[in-house]
């Protein structure tokens, strides 16, 4: 068991000694600054150590998150203007979480697709000492890297961070200097053993400047141990601070609420607005589209979780381009419009990556009033439906897939849908869909209205680049450092990070086969044209040895039977 050892010195002096050792060794040190109380102490300790070793100015880097409590970035600007500091203000325009909006739980910092006047605030371009840099990297781990801060020959780049073990027991392990990460950067944690009391005592005794948002929050009744300066949308645990902030800074809060839907509801109604609630006797089968019950006098504030949604950061796998083109070509003869009248489960992100000629005329994106599970919403999105495409979201295991198949098959059987293309993620669905709806993808009846195709190769689905980064990082942990597999994953990460757009990327193939099911049009003339288009497409693919459909199995018919 680890024990505390008395060193005969104060935590303040020990922190300075730690940084003096690093500076004196000639290494390059960059202070990671957040404008919180811990990074305030970290910065001041580094300034003292740099002065003692003749290493001023201290290099500092901050990642601008756009949205934080008022006073935070104003304090950062004061720090940037100090002569003993060389400040790097990094803007990554990365994706962040808004946990208070289930319909669109991600947003992009300083979104380049929005007019700047719709941002909550502007980066401090042109302000004294700020050195604002818009960079291509999208992860905080890429903020301090040798490409941006090259160390002297034979020396190491250190990222000084304000992490403290008292905030998490998981931080107790390891010393104040970490091993090098994949970029060769080591972290140094000079205040790792400081308590909250040490932090505030150092600020008070030395009369250091600090973030005045703390004063406002304390005046609102927040206890000192609960004070946190961080982006307020990342975790439901920060809801109490957000509720107080809405009263402390009403103008700021109005801008945040306008920028990020869901914030105002959360601040008004508290955890009730963001945590799931089970009603008496409720099951997912009886109540698949749960709503959060709010006062009847304000129905406009009702939040409906979009459980059937695909979105930019969704873990669901997007349909690869080949299958989209296949779907569009086969459905075109049945369409009211150009190819696909309705994509049953999509989003603005996924919808934009279709070929222009094939892009669905309408899509259900899971937002309020646009849910695939609600019949009225489907009818509103596309009152007249000749053709439909559905890659069912895999939320909740197979339950969502089953519900989507049931409504898709019913729409077709009741002639509300002329013809449809179903993208089956796994052939294991054949069993799970056997008793769902009147028919299933394996149904072969006299009408020949259902045909399924199973390619002999596994389908490579596509994912949002940010999602692919997460997947790749998880894979890297399985391999030993220096192994060929880990190096290959690192090369993939590097390619993702230098991308020039947010186009979906190949996420690899799952360990199982997928399939495609067509629900044919009931009009024999239309069906004949559809089947001919299918055979032509497959013949083209069979001629290409590398094609997904070079070899395949057909369940059902691709020929119109004579009467």
C-alpha positions as CSV (number, residue, x, y, z in Angstrom):
1,X,0.0,0.0,0.0
2,X,1.3,3.4,-0.9
3,X,2.0,5.8,2.0
4,X,2.7,9.5,2.3
5,X,6.2,10.5,3.2
6,X,7.2,13.8,4.8
7,X,9.8,15.4,2.7
8,X,10.7,18.3,5.0
9,X,9.5,20.9,2.4
10,X,6.3,22.5,1.3
11,X,4.3,21.5,-1.8
12,X,4.9,25.0,-3.1
13,X,8.7,24.6,-2.9
14,X,8.6,21.0,-4.2
15,X,6.6,22.2,-7.3
16,X,9.2,24.8,-8.1
17,X,12.0,22.3,-7.7
18,X,10.4,19.9,-10.2
19,X,10.1,22.6,-12.9
20,X,13.6,24.0,-12.2
21,X,15.0,20.5,-12.8
22,X,13.3,20.3,-16.2
23,X,14.2,23.8,-17.3
24,X,17.8,23.4,-16.1
25,X,18.2,20.2,-18.2
26,X,17.6,22.3,-21.4
27,X,14.3,20.6,-22.3
28,X,11.5,22.6,-24.1
29,X,8.5,23.2,-21.8
30,X,5.0,24.2,-23.0
31,X,2.4,25.0,-20.3
32,X,-1.0,23.7,-21.1
33,X,-3.3,26.4,-19.9
34,X,-7.1,26.3,-19.4
35,X,-7.6,29.5,-17.4
36,X,-8.8,27.5,-14.4
37,X,-7.4,27.7,-10.9
38,X,-5.0,24.7,-11.4
39,X,-3.5,26.0,-14.6
40,X,-3.1,29.4,-12.9
41,X,-0.9,27.9,-10.2
42,X,0.9,25.8,-12.8
43,X,1.7,28.8,-14.9
44,X,3.0,30.9,-12.0
45,X,5.2,28.0,-10.7
46,X,6.7,27.7,-14.2
47,X,7.3,31.4,-14.4
48,X,9.2,31.3,-11.1
49,X,11.2,28.2,-12.2
50,X,12.0,29.8,-15.7
51,X,13.1,33.0,-14.0
52,X,15.5,31.0,-11.7
53,X,17.0,29.2,-14.7
54,X,17.0,32.1,-17.1
55,X,14.5,30.5,-19.4
56,X,11.9,33.3,-19.7
57,X,9.5,33.8,-21.5
58,X,7.4,30.8,-20.6
59,X,5.7,29.1,-23.5
60,X,2.0,28.7,-23.0
61,X,-0.7,27.0,-25.2
62,X,-4.5,27.1,-24.8
63,X,-7.2,25.3,-26.8
64,X,-10.1,27.7,-27.4
65,X,-13.4,25.9,-26.8
66,X,-15.6,28.9,-27.8
67,X,-18.0,28.4,-24.9
68,X,-16.9,28.8,-21.3
69,X,-18.0,30.9,-18.3
70,X,-17.6,34.7,-18.8
71,X,-14.3,35.9,-17.4
72,X,-12.4,32.7,-18.5
73,X,-11.1,33.9,-21.9
74,X,-10.8,37.5,-20.6
75,X,-8.3,36.2,-18.0
76,X,-6.5,34.2,-20.7
77,X,-6.1,37.4,-22.7
78,X,-4.6,39.1,-19.7
79,X,-2.1,36.3,-19.3
80,X,-1.2,36.5,-23.0
81,X,-0.3,40.2,-22.6
82,X,2.2,39.5,-19.9
83,X,5.9,40.0,-21.0
84,X,7.1,36.9,-19.3
85,X,4.8,34.7,-21.3
86,X,4.8,33.6,-25.0
87,X,1.2,32.7,-25.6
88,X,-0.1,30.3,-28.3
89,X,-3.9,30.6,-28.8
90,X,-4.9,27.4,-30.7
91,X,-8.3,27.1,-32.5
92,X,-8.9,23.5,-33.6
93,X,-12.6,23.9,-34.7
94,X,-13.1,20.4,-33.3
95,X,-16.2,18.5,-32.4
96,X,-17.5,18.8,-28.9
97,X,-20.3,17.1,-26.9
98,X,-23.6,18.9,-26.0
99,X,-25.0,16.3,-23.6
100,X,-28.2,18.3,-23.2
101,X,-29.4,17.8,-26.7
102,X,-30.2,14.1,-27.6
103,X,-31.2,15.1,-31.1
104,X,-27.9,16.7,-32.0
105,X,-25.4,15.8,-29.3
106,X,-22.4,17.2,-31.0
107,X,-21.4,20.7,-32.2
108,X,-18.3,22.1,-33.9
109,X,-16.3,24.8,-32.1
110,X,-16.3,28.0,-34.1
111,X,-18.2,26.1,-36.8
112,X,-16.8,27.4,-40.1
113,X,-20.2,26.7,-41.8
114,X,-21.9,29.2,-39.5
115,X,-21.6,33.0,-39.9
116,X,-19.2,34.2,-37.2
117,X,-21.8,36.4,-35.6
118,X,-23.6,33.1,-34.6
119,X,-20.7,32.0,-32.5
120,X,-20.9,32.7,-28.8
121,X,-17.7,34.7,-29.0
122,X,-14.9,35.4,-31.4
123,X,-11.3,34.2,-31.1
124,X,-9.0,37.1,-29.9
125,X,-7.4,37.7,-33.3
126,X,-5.1,40.8,-33.1
127,X,-5.2,41.2,-29.4
128,X,-1.9,41.8,-27.5
129,X,0.2,38.6,-27.2
130,X,-2.5,36.1,-28.2
131,X,-0.9,34.7,-31.4
132,X,-4.1,33.0,-32.6
133,X,-3.5,29.9,-34.7
134,X,-6.2,28.0,-36.6
135,X,-4.8,24.5,-36.9
136,X,-5.9,21.4,-38.8
137,X,-5.6,19.0,-35.8
138,X,-8.8,18.1,-34.1
139,X,-7.7,16.5,-30.8
140,X,-6.4,18.0,-27.6
141,X,-3.5,15.5,-27.6
142,X,-2.3,17.2,-30.7
143,X,-2.1,20.6,-29.1
144,X,1.5,20.2,-27.9
145,X,3.5,18.2,-30.5
146,X,7.0,18.5,-31.8
147,X,5.8,19.7,-35.2
148,X,4.5,22.8,-33.4
149,X,7.1,23.1,-30.7
150,X,10.3,21.3,-31.8
151,X,12.7,20.6,-28.9
152,X,16.4,21.3,-29.1
153,X,18.6,18.4,-30.5
154,X,18.9,15.6,-28.0
155,X,16.2,17.2,-25.7
156,X,12.6,16.4,-25.0
157,X,9.4,18.3,-25.4
158,X,7.5,18.5,-22.1
159,X,3.9,19.5,-21.7
160,X,3.4,21.0,-18.2
161,X,-0.1,20.2,-17.0
162,X,-2.1,21.2,-13.9
163,X,-3.4,17.7,-13.1
164,X,-3.8,17.0,-9.4
165,X,-4.3,13.6,-7.7
166,X,-6.8,15.0,-5.2
167,X,-9.4,15.4,-7.9
168,X,-9.3,11.7,-8.9
169,X,-7.9,8.6,-7.1
170,X,-7.0,7.2,-10.5
171,X,-4.3,9.9,-10.8
172,X,-2.4,8.6,-7.7
173,X,-0.4,6.2,-9.7
174,X,2.9,7.3,-11.3
175,X,5.2,10.1,-10.5
176,X,5.1,13.8,-11.6
177,X,6.7,13.0,-15.0
178,X,5.1,10.5,-17.4
179,X,6.4,8.3,-20.1
180,X,6.6,9.7,-23.6
181,X,3.4,9.5,-25.7
182,X,3.1,8.5,-29.3
183,X,4.5,11.9,-30.3
184,X,7.5,11.6,-28.0
185,X,6.0,14.2,-25.6
186,X,6.2,13.8,-21.9
187,X,3.9,15.4,-19.3
188,X,5.3,17.0,-16.2
189,X,2.9,17.6,-13.3
190,X,4.5,19.9,-10.7
191,X,1.4,20.4,-8.6
192,X,0.2,16.8,-8.7
193,X,0.2,16.6,-4.9
194,X,-1.5,19.9,-4.2
195,X,-4.9,20.0,-2.5
196,X,-7.7,22.5,-3.2
197,X,-6.5,24.4,-0.2
198,X,-3.0,24.6,-1.5
199,X,-4.3,26.0,-4.8
200,X,-6.3,28.8,-3.2
201,X,-3.6,29.6,-0.6
202,X,-1.0,30.0,-3.3
203,X,-3.2,32.3,-5.3
204,X,-4.2,34.4,-2.2
205,X,-0.7,34.6,-0.6
206,X,1.0,35.6,-3.8
207,X,-1.8,37.9,-5.0
208,X,-1.8,36.1,-8.4
209,X,-4.3,37.2,-11.0
210,X,-6.9,34.5,-11.6
211,X,-10.2,33.8,-13.4
212,X,-12.9,36.1,-11.8
213,X,-15.6,33.6,-12.9
214,X,-14.8,31.8,-9.7
215,X,-15.8,34.9,-7.6
216,X,-19.2,35.1,-9.5
217,X,-19.9,31.4,-9.0
218,X,-19.1,31.6,-5.3
219,X,-21.3,34.6,-4.9
220,X,-24.1,32.5,-6.5
221,X,-23.7,30.0,-3.6
222,X,-21.4,27.4,-5.2
223,X,-19.2,25.7,-2.6
224,X,-15.4,26.1,-3.1
225,X,-14.9,22.3,-3.6
226,X,-17.5,22.3,-6.4
227,X,-16.0,25.1,-8.4
228,X,-15.1,23.9,-11.9
229,X,-14.1,26.0,-15.0
230,X,-14.7,23.8,-18.0
231,X,-16.9,23.8,-21.1
232,X,-20.4,23.4,-19.5
233,X,-21.9,21.0,-22.1
234,X,-19.6,18.0,-21.7
235,X,-21.2,16.3,-18.7
236,X,-24.6,16.2,-17.0
237,X,-22.7,16.6,-13.7
238,X,-22.1,20.2,-14.7
239,X,-25.8,21.0,-14.8
240,X,-25.9,22.6,-11.4
241,X,-23.1,25.1,-12.5
242,X,-25.0,25.7,-15.7
243,X,-28.2,26.5,-13.9
244,X,-26.4,29.1,-11.7
245,X,-24.6,30.5,-14.7
246,X,-27.9,31.2,-16.5
247,X,-28.7,33.5,-13.6
248,X,-25.3,35.0,-13.1
249,X,-24.7,35.8,-16.8
250,X,-28.1,36.0,-18.5
251,X,-26.8,37.7,-21.7
252,X,-24.1,35.1,-22.2
253,X,-26.5,32.3,-21.4
254,X,-29.0,33.6,-24.1
255,X,-26.2,33.4,-26.7
256,X,-25.2,29.9,-25.6
257,X,-28.9,28.7,-25.6
258,X,-29.3,30.1,-29.1
259,X,-26.2,28.4,-30.3
260,X,-26.9,25.0,-28.7
261,X,-30.5,23.7,-28.5
262,X,-31.3,21.9,-25.4
263,X,-29.3,24.1,-23.0
264,X,-32.3,26.3,-22.0
265,X,-34.5,23.2,-21.3
266,X,-31.8,21.7,-19.1
267,X,-31.2,24.9,-17.2
268,X,-34.9,25.4,-16.6
269,X,-35.9,21.8,-15.6
270,X,-32.7,20.3,-14.3
271,X,-31.8,16.6,-14.5
272,X,-35.4,15.8,-15.4
273,X,-34.8,17.2,-18.9
274,X,-31.7,15.1,-19.7
275,X,-32.0,11.8,-17.7
276,X,-34.2,8.9,-18.9
277,X,-37.4,8.3,-17.0
278,X,-39.4,5.1,-17.0
279,X,-43.2,5.6,-16.6
280,X,-45.2,3.1,-14.5
281,X,-45.6,-0.2,-16.4
282,X,-43.6,1.1,-19.4
283,X,-41.5,-1.2,-21.6
284,X,-39.5,-0.3,-24.7
285,X,-42.0,-2.4,-26.7
286,X,-45.0,-0.5,-25.4
287,X,-43.4,2.9,-25.4
288,X,-40.7,3.0,-28.1
289,X,-40.7,6.7,-28.6
290,X,-40.4,8.0,-25.0
291,X,-41.0,11.7,-24.3
292,X,-39.9,13.7,-21.3
293,X,-43.1,15.0,-19.5
294,X,-42.9,18.7,-18.9
295,X,-45.6,21.2,-17.7
296,X,-48.6,21.4,-20.1
297,X,-48.4,25.2,-20.2
298,X,-45.2,25.0,-22.2
299,X,-45.4,22.2,-24.8
300,X,-42.9,24.0,-27.0
301,X,-40.2,23.0,-24.6
302,X,-40.9,19.3,-24.9
303,X,-37.8,17.3,-25.7
304,X,-38.3,14.0,-27.7
305,X,-35.2,11.8,-27.7
306,X,-34.3,10.8,-31.2
307,X,-33.6,7.2,-30.7
308,X,-33.7,6.4,-34.4
309,X,-31.2,8.9,-35.6
310,X,-28.1,8.7,-37.6
311,X,-25.8,11.8,-37.2
312,X,-22.2,13.0,-37.8
313,X,-20.9,11.5,-34.5
314,X,-23.1,8.5,-34.4
315,X,-21.6,5.1,-33.8
316,X,-23.8,3.7,-36.6
317,X,-22.0,2.8,-39.8
318,X,-22.9,4.8,-42.9
319,X,-23.9,3.1,-46.1
320,X,-20.8,2.8,-48.5
321,X,-21.1,4.6,-51.8
322,X,-21.4,1.4,-53.9
323,X,-24.5,0.3,-52.0
324,X,-26.0,3.8,-52.3
325,X,-25.5,3.8,-56.1
326,X,-27.0,0.3,-56.2
327,X,-30.0,1.4,-54.2
328,X,-30.6,4.5,-56.3
329,X,-30.3,2.7,-59.6
330,X,-32.8,0.0,-58.6
331,X,-35.3,2.4,-57.0
332,X,-35.2,5.1,-59.7
333,X,-38.0,3.5,-61.8
334,X,-40.3,3.5,-58.8
335,X,-39.5,7.0,-57.5
336,X,-41.9,10.0,-57.5
337,X,-38.8,12.1,-57.8
338,X,-35.4,11.4,-59.3
339,X,-34.3,8.2,-57.4
340,X,-35.1,8.0,-53.7
341,X,-38.1,9.8,-52.2
342,X,-37.2,9.2,-48.6
343,X,-34.2,8.0,-46.6
344,X,-35.9,6.6,-43.5
345,X,-33.0,7.1,-41.1
346,X,-30.3,9.6,-41.9
347,X,-29.1,13.1,-41.1
348,X,-27.9,16.3,-42.8
349,X,-24.4,15.0,-42.5
350,X,-24.9,11.6,-44.1
351,X,-27.4,13.0,-46.6
352,X,-24.8,15.3,-48.1
353,X,-22.5,12.5,-49.2
354,X,-24.7,10.9,-51.8
355,X,-24.0,11.5,-55.5
356,X,-26.1,14.6,-56.5
357,X,-28.2,12.6,-58.9
358,X,-29.0,9.9,-56.3
359,X,-29.5,12.1,-53.2
360,X,-32.8,11.4,-51.4
361,X,-35.4,14.1,-51.8
362,X,-36.2,13.9,-48.1
363,X,-34.8,12.2,-45.0
364,X,-35.8,11.5,-41.4
365,X,-33.0,12.8,-39.2
366,X,-34.4,11.8,-35.8
367,X,-35.0,15.4,-34.6
368,X,-38.2,16.4,-33.0
369,X,-41.1,15.5,-35.4
370,X,-38.8,13.6,-37.7
371,X,-38.5,10.1,-36.2
372,X,-38.6,7.0,-38.4
373,X,-40.6,5.2,-35.7
374,X,-43.5,7.7,-35.8
375,X,-45.8,7.1,-38.7
376,X,-47.1,10.7,-38.8
377,X,-43.6,11.9,-39.1
378,X,-42.8,9.7,-42.1
379,X,-46.0,10.8,-43.8
380,X,-45.1,14.5,-43.2
381,X,-41.6,14.0,-44.6
382,X,-42.8,12.4,-47.8
383,X,-46.7,12.3,-48.3
384,X,-46.3,10.4,-51.6
385,X,-43.7,7.7,-51.4
386,X,-42.6,5.9,-54.5
387,X,-39.2,4.7,-53.2
388,X,-37.5,4.5,-49.9
389,X,-34.0,3.6,-48.6
390,X,-33.3,2.4,-45.0
391,X,-30.0,1.5,-43.3
392,X,-31.5,0.9,-39.9
393,X,-29.8,2.3,-36.8
394,X,-28.4,-0.4,-34.6
395,X,-29.3,1.3,-31.3
396,X,-30.4,-1.1,-28.5
397,X,-29.0,-4.2,-30.0
398,X,-31.4,-5.7,-32.5
399,X,-34.6,-4.1,-31.2
400,X,-34.3,-1.0,-33.3
401,X,-33.6,-3.0,-36.4
402,X,-36.6,-5.1,-35.8
403,X,-38.9,-2.1,-35.3
404,X,-37.5,-0.5,-38.5
405,X,-38.0,-3.6,-40.5
406,X,-41.6,-4.0,-39.3
407,X,-42.6,-0.5,-40.3
408,X,-40.6,-0.7,-43.6
409,X,-42.3,-3.9,-44.6
410,X,-45.7,-2.7,-43.5
411,X,-45.4,0.5,-45.5
412,X,-44.6,-1.6,-48.6
413,X,-47.3,-4.2,-47.9
414,X,-49.9,-1.5,-47.5
415,X,-48.8,0.3,-50.7
416,X,-47.6,3.4,-48.7
417,X,-44.2,2.6,-50.1
418,X,-43.9,1.7,-53.7
419,X,-40.4,0.0,-53.5
420,X,-37.7,-0.1,-50.9
421,X,-34.0,-0.9,-50.4
422,X,-33.1,-2.3,-47.0
423,X,-29.4,-2.4,-46.1
424,X,-28.8,-5.3,-43.7
425,X,-25.8,-4.9,-41.5
426,X,-25.5,-8.5,-40.6
427,X,-26.9,-11.8,-42.0
428,X,-27.7,-12.7,-38.4
429,X,-30.7,-10.4,-38.9
430,X,-32.2,-13.2,-41.0
431,X,-33.0,-15.1,-37.8
432,X,-34.0,-12.1,-35.7
433,X,-36.5,-10.8,-38.4
434,X,-38.2,-14.2,-39.0
435,X,-41.2,-13.3,-36.8
436,X,-41.2,-9.5,-37.3
437,X,-43.9,-8.3,-39.7
438,X,-45.8,-10.4,-42.2
439,X,-42.7,-11.0,-44.3
440,X,-39.0,-11.0,-43.8
441,X,-35.9,-10.7,-46.0
442,X,-36.0,-14.5,-46.7
443,X,-39.7,-14.6,-47.8
444,X,-40.1,-16.1,-51.2
445,X,-43.8,-16.2,-52.2
446,X,-45.9,-16.3,-55.3
447,X,-45.7,-12.5,-55.8
448,X,-41.9,-12.4,-55.8
449,X,-42.0,-9.0,-54.1
450,X,-38.9,-9.6,-51.9
451,X,-35.3,-10.4,-53.0
452,X,-32.2,-10.5,-50.9
453,X,-28.6,-10.5,-52.1
454,X,-25.7,-11.6,-50.0
455,X,-22.2,-10.6,-51.4
456,X,-19.5,-13.2,-50.7
457,X,-17.2,-10.4,-49.4
458,X,-17.7,-8.3,-46.3
459,X,-19.0,-4.8,-46.7
460,X,-16.7,-1.9,-45.8
461,X,-18.9,0.6,-44.0
462,X,-18.0,4.2,-43.7
463,X,-17.8,6.4,-40.5
464,X,-17.3,10.0,-39.6
465,X,-13.6,10.8,-39.4
466,X,-13.8,11.8,-35.7
467,X,-15.5,8.4,-35.0
468,X,-12.8,6.6,-36.9
469,X,-10.1,8.3,-34.8
470,X,-11.8,6.9,-31.7
471,X,-12.0,3.4,-33.2
472,X,-8.4,3.4,-34.3
473,X,-7.1,4.6,-30.9
474,X,-9.0,1.8,-29.3
475,X,-7.5,-0.7,-31.7
476,X,-4.0,0.6,-31.0
477,X,-4.3,-0.3,-27.3
478,X,-4.5,-4.0,-28.3
479,X,-1.0,-3.9,-29.8
480,X,2.4,-3.7,-28.2
481,X,4.3,-0.4,-28.7
482,X,6.6,-0.8,-31.7
483,X,4.6,-3.6,-33.3
484,X,3.8,-3.6,-37.0
485,X,0.1,-3.5,-36.3
486,X,0.4,-0.5,-33.9
487,X,2.5,1.4,-36.4
488,X,-0.1,0.7,-39.2
489,X,-2.8,2.1,-37.0
490,X,-0.7,5.2,-36.2
491,X,-0.2,5.8,-39.9
492,X,-3.9,5.6,-40.4
493,X,-4.4,8.1,-37.6
494,X,-1.9,10.5,-39.2
495,X,-3.8,10.2,-42.5
496,X,-7.1,11.0,-40.8
497,X,-5.7,14.0,-39.0
498,X,-4.4,15.7,-42.2
499,X,-7.7,15.4,-44.0
500,X,-9.1,18.4,-45.8
501,X,-12.8,17.8,-45.3
502,X,-15.2,15.8,-43.1
503,X,-16.2,13.2,-45.7
504,X,-17.0,9.7,-44.4
505,X,-14.0,7.4,-44.3
506,X,-13.6,3.6,-44.8
507,X,-14.1,2.2,-41.3
508,X,-13.2,-1.3,-42.3
509,X,-15.4,-4.4,-42.6
510,X,-17.2,-6.1,-39.6
511,X,-16.5,-9.8,-39.0
512,X,-19.7,-10.9,-40.6
513,X,-21.4,-10.7,-44.0
514,X,-24.0,-8.1,-44.8
515,X,-26.9,-8.2,-47.2
516,X,-29.2,-6.0,-49.3
517,X,-33.0,-6.6,-49.6
518,X,-35.2,-5.1,-52.3
519,X,-39.0,-4.7,-51.8
520,X,-40.2,-4.6,-55.4
521,X,-42.9,-2.4,-56.9
522,X,-46.3,-4.1,-57.2
523,X,-46.8,-2.7,-60.7
524,X,-45.3,-5.4,-63.0
525,X,-44.1,-3.0,-65.6
526,X,-42.2,-1.0,-63.0
527,X,-40.9,-4.2,-61.4
528,X,-39.6,-5.5,-64.7
529,X,-37.6,-2.3,-65.2
530,X,-36.2,-2.5,-61.7
531,X,-35.1,-6.1,-62.0
532,X,-33.5,-5.3,-65.3
533,X,-31.6,-2.5,-63.7
534,X,-30.5,-4.9,-60.9
535,X,-29.2,-7.5,-63.3
536,X,-27.3,-4.9,-65.3
537,X,-25.7,-3.5,-62.2
538,X,-24.7,-7.0,-61.0
539,X,-23.3,-7.9,-64.4
540,X,-21.1,-4.8,-64.3
541,X,-19.9,-5.7,-60.8
542,X,-19.1,-9.3,-61.7
543,X,-16.8,-8.1,-64.4
544,X,-14.6,-6.4,-61.7
545,X,-12.7,-9.0,-59.5
546,X,-12.3,-6.4,-56.8
547,X,-16.0,-5.5,-56.6
548,X,-18.1,-6.3,-53.5
549,X,-20.5,-8.1,-55.8
550,X,-18.0,-10.0,-57.9
551,X,-19.6,-13.1,-56.3
552,X,-23.0,-13.1,-54.5
553,X,-26.0,-15.3,-53.6
554,X,-29.6,-14.4,-54.5
555,X,-32.5,-15.3,-52.2
556,X,-35.6,-14.9,-54.2
557,X,-35.9,-13.9,-57.9
558,X,-34.4,-11.4,-60.2
559,X,-36.7,-12.4,-63.1
560,X,-40.4,-11.5,-63.4
561,X,-42.4,-14.7,-63.4
562,X,-44.9,-15.2,-66.2
563,X,-48.5,-15.3,-65.1
